Amino acid sequence: MKIVILIGFIAYVNANLPLELNGLMPKYSYVHLGPYDAEVKIGNLSKRYPTLDGKDLIASRNARQFLEDSRLLFKYGFYTLPPLDPYTRDYMPTFVFNDDIQKLKGYIQLKDYNATGLVKFVQNLVEVRLKTGRLDYALNIPELLVGVNLNCYVIWDDRIPIHIEGRLSLALEGIAVLGAVQTKPTELNNELVLQLVGQHTRIHISDVAIEFRGTRFDIMRSLGDSGTSGTNLGVPDDTYTKLKDHIDNYVAKLVFDQANEILNGPTVKQILAYLLHKY
């Protein structure tokens, strides 16, 4: 999995192939890296009381039904719900390598993001706890295909400049997500809307496959320019762990912020009216 995280150091690069700036790469050309696990926490959750009461059960059932019905909206979106399959963004927030990541400084700019496959999610658990505003969930996504253009510039060990620009494609197989979110009523435009204030998530991906095409990564030239011939570019475990945590939290924050943008539309009254509707 280090190849995914340290794109600038050990990315699989085809030097003489043109950039493919739109769409995803053919899957036959991917390099398989194996499983990946992540656990991310944003904010706090209320206690998960064990027994759902009658209203909780109705709300949970209606929430599950809403998620099933929402598949029809994934292609075009509706109101504050953007199109989710494919999910596209012209620009993503710049990923910055912080000072607490040993020997690594720089940034990655991301644009022309595209992801497909979310519409095929499978629900395993949806529990709504109305008393505390907590929602627990578990779901599977058979396959998620992701493509993004990146411009990566990093300095390794304060001596080795590395610049990579190209198209990164990922094929994520067998995604299992287990988590919970905490909501809180918040005033917006003189109305109360729900906003996420907590999100705890565990993710397991059975296999990650990667393809990168673009600028040639010439480590020997980088070593020559820096005057550090023979420098060991092996990634220490603590550096890898810190960088992985930063990337996991970066992705979680994107999901967190997107969810809150969606929740900015319906009011608390509208959500409760839907969740407590008895068929």
N, C-alpha and C positions, 0 to 999 in steps of 0.2 A: 504493500500500500504506500510505501515511501515514494514510489514513482508518481502517484497522483498528487501527493502533497508537495513534493519538491520538484515541481515541473521544471524549474529553471536548472536543475542539476542533473536529473536522470530521466528526462522526458524521452520518449521514443520518437525520433525525428527522422523524417525522410527528406534529405537535404535538397534534392533537386526537383521536388514536386511542387506545383503551383499551389497557392493558398486557395482553399475552397471555403469561401466566406459565407455561403448560404447552405443551410441544411446540415445533415450529419454524414459522417464518413461511412463507407461500406463496412458492415460488421465483420467481414472476413479479414479485414486488415487490422483489427483490434488486437492488442496484447492483453492477455488475461492476468490479473494480479491477485485473484483470490478474494476471500471474505474481508469484510470491514465492519467494525462495531464502533458505535459512538453513544455517549450519554451527555446530555446538555441540560443545564438548569438556568432558567431566567426567572428571577423573582421567587416568590414563595407560594405554596399551595395551602389551602385550608385542609383540615383533617378529613380523611375519607371515611365518613361514617358508614358502617357496614350495611345497614338495612334501608333500602329505598322504600319510601312511603308511597301511597297511592298516586299522589301528584307527580312524584319523581318517576314512577313507572310509566305514567302517561306521557310525560315530557320526554323520557328516554325513547319510547316507541316512536313518537312523532319526530324526534331528532333523527332517528335512523331512517324514517321514511323520507324526510327532507333530503338527507344525503343521497339516498337512492334516486329521488326525483331530480336532484341537481345535476346529474349526469347529462341531462338534456340541455343544460345551460353551459356546459363546459366549452363548447366550440365557439359560442358567440358572446357569452357573458350576459349579465342582466343587472341593471341598477349599479350598485357598488361592487358587484361580483364581476371581476374581469374574466376574459376567456382564459380557461385553465388548461385546455388541451387542444392545440398546443398552447403552452404558456410562453410568451415572448416578452422581452424587454430590450429596448435599444441600448440602455446603459445600466450597469450595476454599480453599487457603491465601490469605490476603490479599496482594494485590500492592502493594508499597510502592515509591513513587518515591524512589530514594536521592538523597543530596545531590550525587552526582557527575553527575546529570542536570541540565544547566544550566537555570536558570529554572523548574524544575518540582518541586513538592513535593506530597505527598498520598498517596492510596491508592485502590485499587479492591477492594471486597468482592465476591466471586463466590459464587453459590449456585444450586441447582436446575440443575446442569449435566447435559446430555444430549448424547450423540454416537451416531450410527448410521452404518453403512457399513463398519466395520472387517472384518466377516466376509467381505467380498468381496475380501480381499487376494489378490495374486498373487505367489507366490515366484519370484524370479529367481536367487537364490544363497543357499545355507546351507553354510558351511564350519566344521567343528569341529576345533580344534587341541588335542588332549587334553594334549599335553606342557606347554602354557603356559596352558591355560584360556581361550583366546581363541575367540570366535565371530564370524565375518564374515557379513553378510547383505545382501541387496538385495531390495526388494519394491516393488510398486505397489498403490495403493488407488485404484480408479476414482473414487469420490466419498465424501466424508465430510461429513455434516451435523451441525452443532454448534449448540446453543442454551444460553444461560446468562443468568441474571438478574444484573445488576450495579448496584452503588451506588458511584459514582465521585465523589470529592471531591478537587479539586486547587487549588493556588494557582499561578498563572502569573506569573512575573516579580515575585514577592513582593507583588503588588498586585491581581491579578484572581482572585477566587474563582469557581470553576466547579463546579457540582454537577449530576450527571446520574444518573438512576435509571431502569432499564427492562430490556427484554429484547433481548439481542444474539443474532442468528442469523447463522451463517456457512455458506456452501456452498463446499467446497474440492474442486475438480475436478482430476483427473490428478495424484495425489500419487506421487512417486518418492522412495524412501528408500534411501540407501546408508550402511552403517555397520558398526561393530564394537563388541563389548562385551568387557570383561575380567572374568573371574570369579575368586574366591578362596574356598577352603574356610574357613568360619567356625564356631566352636562356638556352638550354641544348644540349650539344654535337654539338655546332655550328649551331643549329637549334632552331627556335622559337616554343615552345609548350605552350599550355594553362595550367594555374594552378589556383586553387581556392585560392582566397585571402579573401573571405567573405562567410559566410553561416548563414542564419537566418532561423530557423525552429520551427514550432509548431506541436505538435503531440498529438493526442487523441487516447487512447486505450479503447475500450468499456469494456473489461474484462481482467484482469490478473489472471492467475492461476499458482500455484507453487507446485512443489514437490521437497523435499530434502531428500537424503538418504546418510548416512555415519556415521561419528563419533557421538556418543551420546552427546547431550548438557545437561550437568548436572549442573544446576544453583546452586543447594544446595552445591555441592562440591566446586564450584568456590567461593561461599560466605564463606564456611568454611576455605578454604585455605587462603583467603584474610583477615580473621578476621573481616569481616564486616557484621555479621549476621543482617538481617533486612534491609539491604541497599535497597533503592528504585531504581529499574532499569527502571522506567518509563522514556520514552524519551521526553525531553522538546521539545516544538514546534520549538524553534530556532535551536536546534541541528538537528532535523529532516529536517528542511528546508535547512540548510547548507549542510547536507549530501546528500540530494536529488539533490541539485544543482551540487554538485561534481560528482555524478553518471551520471546525465544528460549530463554534459559537457564531461565526460570521453567517453561516447558512441558517442556523436557528433564528438569528435576529432578523434575517430577511423574511422568513416564514412568519415570525411574530408580528413584524410591521405590516406585512401584507394582510394578515388576518384582521388587524385593527382597522386597516383601511376599509375592508369589507364590512366590518361591524359598524362603521360610521354611518351607514345608511338606515337600517331599520331601528326604530325606537325600542326601548325596553318593553313598553306596553304591547307593541306589535309582536315582538318575539314571544312574550309570555302568552299572548292570545293564541299564537300558533302552537306553541308547545303544549298548552293545556286544552287544546281543542279535542273533543271526544268524537271519534268517528262513529 
